[in-house]
Each structure stands twice: as structure tokens, then as C-alpha cells.
Amino acid sequence: MQADEPAAKKKAARKSAPVAANDAAKPKLLSGGNPQVAKADGDAPVQIYIAAMPGWKRDVGRGLDALIARTVPNVRKAVRWNTPFYGIEGQGWFLAYHCFTKYLKVTFFQGTSLRPVPPVASKQENVRYLHIHEDDEFDEELVTCWIQQASELPGERCF
């Protein structure tokens, strides 16, 4: 039994060690610069994710988040798998986005039902993507139209 006591004390010390404020406030960036943010519901974890997005992607993330909130005032927000999700309560998720090295991938879960259909196909039958690169022209009117349409369709419920 005595051999286990030092291990137990070390474990207890690790649990009670204070976390530096900067460590808690700055999510780790994963592959492609995608922020690692714990699974959580609400606007706060989404804002933490956006604040941690690297470089130009942060501005795009802020813009998308604001555009979604303006277009769908009752939007539900959450972070799942280090990705912001947007949905309607009781209806499911209609949109998510994720940082990659050279672009931001916007996922429309029912994208094949949108008109016009978003440009990038998926291995999943109904999903379509919009890839936003640093120097791309952003068609706010078209993206707003897609957001509005997507929010009115049945969403993904498995998340």
C-alpha cells in the first residue's frame, strides 16, 4: 500500500495545480489552424472558437457568425468536434464551419436542397460546402440566401 501513496499524492497535486489564465483563455490550434474548443452549447464557446481562429479566418468567422445571427435571430449555437454549429431548436443543425490551412470550410448539411446549390460536393449525399480562401470575393447576398434556406429545412440531429 505504501508504494501507491506517492503516486496518489502526485495525482492529487496535478488536479489541484492552478491553471494559468492564458492557458485557459487560448485554445490550442490543431492541424490547419483549427481551434481546439471543448464541446459546449451556446454563444460563448462559439465566440471562444472565433477569437482563436488564426489571421484572416478570424474576420471571416466573425462575419459569418454575425450574418447567421442577423439572418436567423433564433439560431442555436454550439461547438462540437472543434467546430461551431448553428441550428434551430427542435429542428437540428443546418450549418457548421471549420478551419483548414488554406481555407475555411462552410458546411450546409442539406446543401443539395439549396438554390443555387453550394459549389463543393461531399461524400455525404445531401451535404454541400463553400470553401472561403483568403483572397476570395465574399458574396454576402448569396450566402445570406443559403443561410435563410438552410435554416428552414430539417437539420442534422445526430450531434
C-alpha positions as CSV (number, residue, x, y, z in Angstrom):
1,M,0.0,0.0,0.0
2,Q,2.8,2.5,0.8
3,A,4.1,2.2,-2.8
4,D,0.9,3.7,-4.1
5,E,0.9,6.7,-1.7
6,P,3.5,8.8,-3.7
7,A,1.6,8.2,-6.9
8,A,-1.7,9.3,-5.3
9,K,-0.1,12.4,-3.9
10,K,1.3,13.3,-7.3
11,K,-2.1,12.8,-8.9
12,A,-3.7,15.0,-6.3
13,A,-1.1,17.7,-6.8
14,R,-1.8,17.7,-10.6
15,K,-5.5,18.0,-10.0
16,S,-5.1,21.0,-7.7
17,A,-2.4,22.8,-9.6
18,P,-3.7,26.2,-10.8
19,V,-4.2,26.8,-14.5
20,A,-2.7,30.0,-15.8
21,A,-5.3,32.4,-17.1
22,N,-3.6,32.5,-20.5
23,D,-3.7,28.7,-20.8
24,A,-7.5,28.6,-20.2
25,A,-8.2,31.6,-22.5
26,K,-6.2,30.5,-25.5
27,P,-7.4,27.3,-27.2
28,K,-4.7,25.1,-28.8
29,L,-4.6,25.3,-32.6
30,L,-4.9,21.9,-34.2
31,S,-4.0,20.9,-37.7
32,G,-4.7,23.6,-40.3
33,G,-5.1,26.2,-37.5
34,N,-8.4,24.9,-36.3
35,P,-9.0,25.9,-32.7
36,Q,-9.5,23.2,-30.1
37,V,-12.6,24.2,-28.1
38,A,-14.4,21.8,-25.7
39,K,-17.9,20.6,-26.7
40,A,-20.4,23.1,-25.3
41,D,-23.7,24.8,-26.1
42,G,-24.4,28.5,-26.5
43,D,-22.8,31.6,-28.0
44,A,-19.8,31.7,-25.5
45,P,-17.9,28.7,-26.8
46,V,-18.5,29.8,-30.4
47,Q,-17.0,33.2,-29.6
48,I,-14.0,31.5,-28.0
49,Y,-13.6,29.5,-31.2
50,I,-13.8,32.6,-33.4
51,A,-11.4,34.6,-31.2
52,A,-8.8,31.7,-31.5
53,M,-9.1,31.4,-35.3
54,P,-5.8,32.4,-36.9
55,G,-5.3,35.5,-39.1
56,W,-7.8,36.4,-41.8
57,K,-10.0,33.4,-40.8
58,R,-11.0,35.2,-37.6
59,D,-12.5,38.1,-39.5
60,V,-14.4,35.7,-41.8
61,G,-15.6,33.7,-38.7
62,R,-16.9,36.9,-37.1
63,G,-18.6,37.9,-40.3
64,L,-20.3,34.5,-40.7
65,D,-21.4,34.4,-37.1
66,A,-22.9,37.9,-37.4
67,L,-24.5,37.1,-40.7
68,I,-26.1,33.9,-39.3
69,A,-27.4,35.7,-36.2
70,R,-28.9,38.5,-38.3
71,T,-30.5,36.1,-40.8
72,V,-31.7,33.6,-38.2
73,P,-32.5,35.6,-35.0
74,N,-33.5,32.4,-33.0
75,V,-30.3,30.5,-34.0
76,R,-28.9,27.9,-31.6
77,K,-25.1,27.8,-31.4
78,A,-22.8,25.1,-30.1
79,V,-19.2,23.7,-30.5
80,R,-18.9,20.1,-31.5
81,W,-15.7,18.4,-32.6
82,N,-13.8,21.7,-32.5
83,T,-16.4,23.2,-35.0
84,P,-19.1,25.8,-34.5
85,F,-22.6,24.5,-35.3
86,Y,-25.7,26.5,-36.0
87,G,-29.2,25.2,-35.8
88,I,-32.8,25.7,-34.8
89,E,-34.1,24.2,-31.5
90,G,-36.1,21.0,-32.2
91,Q,-35.1,21.1,-35.9
92,G,-31.4,20.2,-35.8
93,W,-28.2,21.8,-37.2
94,F,-28.2,23.4,-40.6
95,L,-24.6,24.8,-40.8
96,A,-21.1,24.5,-39.4
97,Y,-17.6,25.7,-40.4
98,H,-14.1,24.5,-39.8
99,C,-10.6,26.0,-40.3
100,F,-8.2,24.3,-42.8
101,T,-4.7,25.5,-43.7
102,K,-5.7,27.5,-46.8
103,Y,-9.5,28.0,-46.4
104,L,-12.5,28.0,-44.2
105,K,-15.0,25.2,-45.0
106,V,-18.6,26.1,-44.5
107,T,-20.9,23.0,-44.4
108,F,-24.5,23.1,-45.4
109,F,-26.0,19.8,-44.1
110,Q,-28.9,20.0,-46.5
111,G,-26.9,21.7,-49.2
112,T,-28.3,19.8,-52.2
113,S,-31.7,21.3,-51.3
114,L,-30.4,24.9,-51.6
115,R,-30.8,27.0,-54.7
116,P,-28.4,27.6,-56.2
117,V,-26.6,24.6,-54.8
118,P,-23.3,25.5,-53.0
119,P,-20.3,24.7,-55.2
120,V,-18.4,21.9,-53.4
121,A,-19.7,18.4,-53.3
122,S,-19.4,16.0,-50.4
123,K,-19.1,12.2,-50.0
124,Q,-22.4,12.6,-48.0
125,E,-25.3,12.7,-50.4
126,N,-27.1,15.9,-49.0
127,V,-24.1,17.9,-47.8
128,R,-22.5,20.7,-49.8
129,Y,-19.7,23.0,-48.9
130,L,-18.5,26.6,-49.6
131,H,-14.7,27.0,-49.3
132,I,-13.6,30.5,-48.4
133,H,-10.0,31.4,-49.2
134,E,-8.1,34.4,-48.0
135,D,-8.5,36.5,-51.2
136,D,-11.9,35.3,-52.3
137,E,-14.7,37.7,-53.0
138,F,-17.4,37.0,-50.5
139,D,-20.9,37.2,-51.9
140,E,-22.8,38.2,-48.8
141,E,-26.2,38.2,-50.6
142,L,-25.8,34.6,-51.9
143,V,-24.5,33.3,-48.5
144,T,-27.4,35.0,-46.7
145,C,-29.8,33.3,-49.1
146,W,-28.2,29.9,-48.4
147,I,-28.3,30.5,-44.6
148,Q,-32.0,31.5,-44.8
149,Q,-32.9,28.5,-46.9
150,A,-30.9,26.1,-44.8
151,S,-32.4,27.3,-41.6
152,E,-35.9,26.5,-42.9
153,L,-35.0,22.8,-43.7
154,P,-34.9,19.9,-41.4
155,G,-31.4,19.8,-39.9
156,E,-28.9,17.2,-38.7
157,R,-30.0,15.8,-35.3
158,C,-27.2,13.4,-34.6
159,F,-24.9,16.0,-33.0
